[in-house]
């Protein structure tokens, strides 16, 4: 399958929100309620929120599209220091960037789309002047942990992530973007 990865633009907000709504629940631990997932999607992953993200100078979004121009995945890179104290105290490499989101529709898992999106996200961080990149991944999401580990990320700490009214524990993983 031919997939193109490009920088997302404001007109992509609806497509990004659709991919986010389909993929975010897949990354949640089994105990996360449908109501909590829906509330998170509505407040953080809506079309309106993506429209805001796409005009925020501290964020870079990439979109993966199939040959028909249908969105099949995306990433969001946040530039700058983390606001979360647990993360700030865990990461070792500065300046840093966060891989905030990295999702691919289930029908495209195993096609290399996620790896290509990640590689492009690392380039985005490097081009913005970051020397390291970090991410948070749920402690129960072994598949994602293996994927990030395969791409050079290692666990450096933990943080809390609110979904609904419950805090989840996420691993903080980090990797260098440049040879030190």
PyMOL commands that set and color helices and strands:
alter all, ss='L'
color gray80, all
select helices_A, chain A and resi 10-27+34-44+47-54+85-90+106-108+113-127+142-150
alter helices_A, ss='H'
color red, helices_A
select strands_A, chain A and resi 3-7+59-66+71-79+96-104+132-138+154-163+166-176
alter strands_A, ss='S'
color yellow, strands_A
deselect
rebuild
show_as cartoon
